[in-house]
Amino acid sequence: MTKPIRVWLTPTIPNPWKVVLVLNELQVPYEIVAFRFDDIKKPPFINLNPNASVPAIEDPNTGVVLWESGAIVSYIIERYDKDLKLTYPDDRVQDKHALNQWLHFQMSLQGPFFHHAGWFNFLHPEKIASVQDRFNNECKRQLGVLDGVLEGKEWLVGEKMTYADLSFVPWNDILHQCIPMVAEDRFKEIPNVQAWHDRMTSRDSWKMIADARKKAMEEQDLAWTGMPQGMPTYQEYLDKIAKGDETKADHKGD
């Protein structure tokens, strides 16, 4: 019997949810360890990932510990997708490597640029128009690439949904939290991306994530920014974390 894979995450960061989405689709048992961003540079998590970023996984079935969401997704597909539900066989060389190509596109472009757009639009203490334009326009350019590739077809590669498609869902789902816009209008000018996104978010695998994320955010009393409810600015949040660490250090000396 497969033991549950432990998935470490902070609820509002999208990258871990792509891992959970793939696990849901493959029906691989897992357990979520949701913790506050305050603790991302502290044990026990820092012992798993010295880079202090989520997600990380511990697989008790193999002893594997991994971080970086793309590496984790590749591992899960290789180890647990024996029926090739979300990938293609080795003899479909073009398709198999195209899946990896799109995963790299998502990891190197979508994730970082959406993250930076969100930072400079909503969290950075200074509003720098040229920087905001740079990241906003790049996010829109990438979505345009996806919209063009999806013209006349349902999925990025081949005839079925794969891990490449799924990897884009969590960041696309919060596009309006990266670029200022009305949530309902986020895909207004990219109808192929809209239809593609809707196909995936209508699945039970995504609905399970929406429920789990909402529950974890409520338990930690988090706003969508990842900060505690009522926290005015990100700098004040960092100051609060630092102050808490100093207090703990003082108590250790008592």
DOZA-924705 format. One record per residue (C-alpha): x, y, z; residue number from 1; residue in three letters. Coordinates in pm, whole numbers, plus 50000, padded with zeros to 5 digits. Example, Ala and Ser with C-alpha at 12.3 -4.5 7.8 and 13.67 -1.06 7.14 Angstrom:
(node (51230 49550 50780) 1 'ala')
(node (51367 49894 50714) 2 'ser')
END
This chain:
(node (50000 50000 50000) 1 'met')
(node (50130 50345 49907) 2 'thr')
(node (50198 50566 50208) 3 'lys')
(node (50094 50932 50183) 4 'pro')
(node (50348 51175 50041) 5 'ile')
(node (50397 51469 50273) 6 'arg')
(node (50359 51805 50093) 7 'val')
(node (50490 52111 50276) 8 'trp')
(node (50332 52440 50174) 9 'leu')
(node (50222 52788 50270) 10 'thr')
(node (49860 52825 50155) 11 'pro')
(node (49866 53139 49940) 12 'thr')
(node (50173 53053 49730) 13 'ile')
(node (50065 52889 49400) 14 'pro')
(node (50360 52658 49327) 15 'asn')
(node (50276 52389 49585) 16 'pro')
(node (49923 52354 49453) 17 'trp')
(node (50046 52236 49113) 18 'lys')
(node (50207 51943 49296) 19 'val')
(node (49885 51872 49483) 20 'val')
(node (49687 51900 49159) 21 'leu')
(node (49898 51632 48993) 22 'val')
(node (49869 51409 49300) 23 'leu')
(node (49491 51453 49296) 24 'asn')
(node (49468 51361 48928) 25 'glu')
(node (49677 51048 48982) 26 'leu')
(node (49496 50966 49308) 27 'gln')
(node (49827 50929 49489) 28 'val')
(node (49780 50954 49869) 29 'pro')
(node (49928 51265 50029) 30 'tyr')
(node (49907 51477 50339) 31 'glu')
(node (49945 51854 50349) 32 'ile')
(node (50164 52025 50606) 33 'val')
(node (50047 52386 50588) 34 'ala')
(node (50256 52634 50784) 35 'phe')
(node (50284 53010 50813) 36 'arg')
(node (50528 53204 50598) 37 'phe')
(node (50677 53327 50929) 38 'asp')
(node (50837 52984 50969) 39 'asp')
(node (50973 52928 50619) 40 'ile')
(node (51333 52994 50724) 41 'lys')
(node (51312 52791 51044) 42 'lys')
(node (51328 52424 51132) 43 'pro')
(node (51181 52188 51046) 44 'pro')
(node (51117 52328 50698) 45 'phe')
(node (51460 52484 50644) 46 'ile')
(node (51608 52140 50709) 47 'asn')
(node (51415 52009 50410) 48 'leu')
(node (51480 52301 50177) 49 'asn')
(node (51784 52522 50243) 50 'pro')
(node (51650 52764 49981) 51 'asn')
(node (51347 52837 50205) 52 'ala')
(node (51079 52817 49938) 53 'ser')
(node (50773 52598 49903) 54 'val')
(node (50689 52332 49815) 55 'pro')
(node (50894 52045 49945) 56 'ala')
(node (50791 51683 49965) 57 'ile')
(node (50889 51381 50171) 58 'glu')
(node (50804 51048 50012) 59 'asp')
(node (50809 50771 50275) 60 'pro')
(node (50772 50510 50002) 61 'asn')
(node (51115 50585 49856) 62 'thr')
(node (51288 50806 50112) 63 'gly')
(node (51306 51087 49855) 64 'val')
(node (51302 51448 49977) 65 'val')
(node (51265 51709 49702) 66 'leu')
(node (51205 52079 49658) 67 'trp')
(node (51135 52294 49349) 68 'glu')
(node (50786 52226 49216) 69 'ser')
(node (50896 52133 48864) 70 'gly')
(node (51139 51872 48994) 71 'ala')
(node (50867 51735 49223) 72 'ile')
(node (50614 51709 48940) 73 'val')
(node (50870 51528 48721) 74 'ser')
(node (50942 51287 49005) 75 'tyr')
(node (50574 51214 49070) 76 'ile')
(node (50508 51150 48701) 77 'ile')
(node (50808 50918 48667) 78 'glu')
(node (50737 50729 48988) 79 'arg')
(node (50359 50716 49010) 80 'tyr')
(node (50206 50767 48664) 81 'asp')
(node (50255 50408 48551) 82 'lys')
(node (49938 50419 48342) 83 'asp')
(node (50058 50731 48156) 84 'leu')
(node (49747 50926 48251) 85 'lys')
(node (49929 51261 48244) 86 'leu')
(node (50220 51186 48014) 87 'thr')
(node (50310 50996 47694) 88 'tyr')
(node (50513 50680 47626) 89 'pro')
(node (50881 50689 47536) 90 'asp')
(node (50813 50612 47171) 91 'asp')
(node (50628 50944 47135) 92 'arg')
(node (50956 51129 47154) 93 'val')
(node (50835 51470 47033) 94 'gln')
(node (50534 51477 47265) 95 'asp')
(node (50720 51347 47568) 96 'lys')
(node (50987 51615 47543) 97 'his')
(node (50735 51886 47454) 98 'ala')
(node (50571 51822 47792) 99 'leu')
(node (50901 51893 47961) 100 'asn')
(node (50945 52201 47742) 101 'gln')
(node (50614 52348 47865) 102 'trp')
(node (50693 52263 48225) 103 'leu')
(node (51019 52459 48188) 104 'his')
(node (50826 52746 48027) 105 'phe')
(node (50596 52754 48327) 106 'gln')
(node (50881 52732 48578) 107 'met')
(node (51117 52982 48417) 108 'ser')
(node (50867 53235 48282) 109 'leu')
(node (50512 53216 48414) 110 'gln')
(node (50590 53158 48781) 111 'gly')
(node (50868 53416 48822) 112 'pro')
(node (50706 53689 48611) 113 'phe')
(node (50361 53651 48764) 114 'phe')
(node (50523 53659 49109) 115 'his')
(node (50722 53975 49033) 116 'his')
(node (50419 54143 48878) 117 'ala')
(node (50222 54072 49193) 118 'gly')
(node (50503 54203 49410) 119 'trp')
(node (50549 54533 49228) 120 'phe')
(node (50177 54591 49175) 121 'asn')
(node (50057 54511 49526) 122 'phe')
(node (50334 54466 49785) 123 'leu')
(node (50635 54679 49693) 124 'his')
(node (50637 54998 49905) 125 'pro')
(node (50707 55218 49602) 126 'glu')
(node (50503 55219 49282) 127 'lys')
(node (50749 55225 48991) 128 'ile')
(node (50549 55253 48669) 129 'ala')
(node (50826 55137 48435) 130 'ser')
(node (50886 54823 48642) 131 'val')
(node (50516 54748 48673) 132 'gln')
(node (50474 54788 48297) 133 'asp')
(node (50769 54558 48233) 134 'arg')
(node (50627 54269 48433) 135 'phe')
(node (50262 54327 48343) 136 'asn')
(node (50342 54332 47971) 137 'asn')
(node (50557 54020 47995) 138 'glu')
(node (50278 53831 48174) 139 'cys')
(node (50037 53933 47900) 140 'lys')
(node (50288 53833 47632) 141 'arg')
(node (50323 53484 47781) 142 'gln')
(node (49946 53444 47797) 143 'leu')
(node (49935 53549 47432) 144 'gly')
(node (50183 53274 47346) 145 'val')
(node (49965 53018 47523) 146 'leu')
(node (49651 53150 47355) 147 'asp')
(node (49812 53114 47014) 148 'gly')
(node (49939 52762 47079) 149 'val')
(node (49595 52655 47201) 150 'leu')
(node (49417 52783 46890) 151 'glu')
(node (49209 52498 46750) 152 'gly')
(node (49298 52248 47021) 153 'lys')
(node (49218 52163 47381) 154 'glu')
(node (49559 52081 47528) 155 'trp')
(node (49918 52198 47494) 156 'leu')
(node (50057 51866 47374) 157 'val')
(node (49878 51583 47201) 158 'gly')
(node (49522 51470 47252) 159 'glu')
(node (49486 51474 47630) 160 'lys')
(node (49540 51680 47944) 161 'met')
(node (49889 51629 48086) 162 'thr')
(node (50104 51753 48369) 163 'tyr')
(node (50220 52032 48137) 164 'ala')
(node (49868 52175 48123) 165 'asp')
(node (49808 52132 48495) 166 'leu')
(node (50128 52315 48589) 167 'ser')
(node (49983 52647 48466) 168 'phe')
(node (49656 52636 48660) 169 'val')
(node (49751 52777 49004) 170 'pro')
(node (49922 53091 48872) 171 'trp')
(node (49665 53156 48599) 172 'asn')
(node (49395 53126 48863) 173 'asp')
(node (49534 53425 49054) 174 'ile')
(node (49622 53641 48752) 175 'leu')
(node (49405 53920 48897) 176 'his')
(node (49623 53914 49210) 177 'gln')
(node (49933 53967 48997) 178 'cys')
(node (49806 54227 48750) 179 'ile')
(node (49536 54468 48867) 180 'pro')
(node (49214 54364 48693) 181 'met')
(node (48866 54236 48765) 182 'val')
(node (48886 53862 48825) 183 'ala')
(node (48601 53787 48585) 184 'glu')
(node (48781 53973 48304) 185 'asp')
(node (49128 53823 48344) 186 'arg')
(node (49106 53609 48028) 187 'phe')
(node (48881 53843 47832) 188 'lys')
(node (49124 53890 47542) 189 'glu')
(node (49260 53534 47542) 190 'ile')
(node (48958 53305 47488) 191 'pro')
(node (49162 52992 47421) 192 'asn')
(node (49335 53027 47758) 193 'val')
(node (48995 53093 47919) 194 'gln')
(node (48847 52770 47778) 195 'ala')
(node (49161 52571 47866) 196 'trp')
(node (49164 52704 48221) 197 'his')
(node (48792 52634 48263) 198 'asp')
(node (48835 52275 48146) 199 'arg')
(node (49086 52212 48424) 200 'met')
(node (48931 52412 48707) 201 'thr')
(node (48597 52238 48655) 202 'ser')
(node (48756 51905 48751) 203 'arg')
(node (48719 51755 49098) 204 'asp')
(node (49098 51759 49139) 205 'ser')
(node (49095 52141 49135) 206 'trp')
(node (48780 52177 49343) 207 'lys')
(node (48952 51974 49616) 208 'met')
(node (49242 52221 49609) 209 'ile')
(node (49014 52524 49631) 210 'ala')
(node (48855 52377 49943) 211 'asp')
(node (49189 52281 50101) 212 'ala')
(node (49343 52621 50030) 213 'arg')
(node (49044 52808 50171) 214 'lys')
(node (49049 52597 50487) 215 'lys')
(node (49424 52647 50540) 216 'ala')
(node (49394 53023 50488) 217 'met')
(node (49109 53046 50737) 218 'glu')
(node (49300 52841 50994) 219 'glu')
(node (49598 53075 50962) 220 'gln')
(node (49379 53388 50931) 221 'asp')
(node (49550 53490 50606) 222 'leu')
(node (49463 53751 50347) 223 'ala')
(node (49515 53664 49979) 224 'trp')
(node (49855 53838 49995) 225 'thr')
(node (49983 53571 50232) 226 'gly')
(node (49999 53817 50520) 227 'met')
(node (49782 53789 50832) 228 'pro')
(node (49445 53961 50803) 229 'gln')
(node (49472 54330 50890) 230 'gly')
(node (49848 54356 50830) 231 'met')
(node (49893 54694 50653) 232 'pro')
(node (50218 54639 50461) 233 'thr')
(node (50462 54364 50378) 234 'tyr')
(node (50744 54549 50553) 235 'gln')
(node (50542 54561 50874) 236 'glu')
(node (50485 54187 50835) 237 'tyr')
(node (50860 54127 50800) 238 'leu')
(node (50923 54349 51103) 239 'asp')
(node (50670 54146 51301) 240 'lys')
(node (50844 53820 51204) 241 'ile')
(node (51185 53964 51299) 242 'ala')
(node (51050 54090 51630) 243 'lys')
(node (50903 53750 51705) 244 'gly')
(node (51236 53585 51635) 245 'asp')
(node (51415 53829 51863) 246 'glu')
(node (51164 53761 52142) 247 'thr')
(node (51216 53387 52109) 248 'lys')
(node (51593 53437 52119) 249 'ala')
(node (51561 53645 52436) 250 'asp')
(node (51350 53377 52604) 251 'his')
(node (51612 53114 52522) 252 'lys')
(node (51858 53311 52731) 253 'gly')
(node (51630 53323 53036) 254 'asp')
END
